């Protein structure tokens, strides 16, 4: 798996994954963004997690649950944070729904999309991206 982390103009974070994604790799990505003193998550308006170039995901239910719990803690410090997940393939979409279930009560404005264009349109309507 490879991944790219990009800071967007509005201070948001765009994560892009490729290949086979495992919990080990997502842990490395999470550590890079969650522990970045130069870009604290308390000020991030949006995180886009793009799995459109992913071939497969090898993450257990417990690992998804742990990720959901960690993201709940972030949302407690940044209740305006929006997550947009791009998951074209059914497996990625299903896994994203499991993760989202752990956040539903804290992140009602987070969504899963099949394409980046759909996500960007939705984010613009919520003023999380520039038009």
Helices and strands as residue ranges (DSSP letters): E 2-7, E 13-22, H 23-34, G 41-43, E 46-58, H 61-77, E 82-86, H 90-101, E 111-113, H 116-125
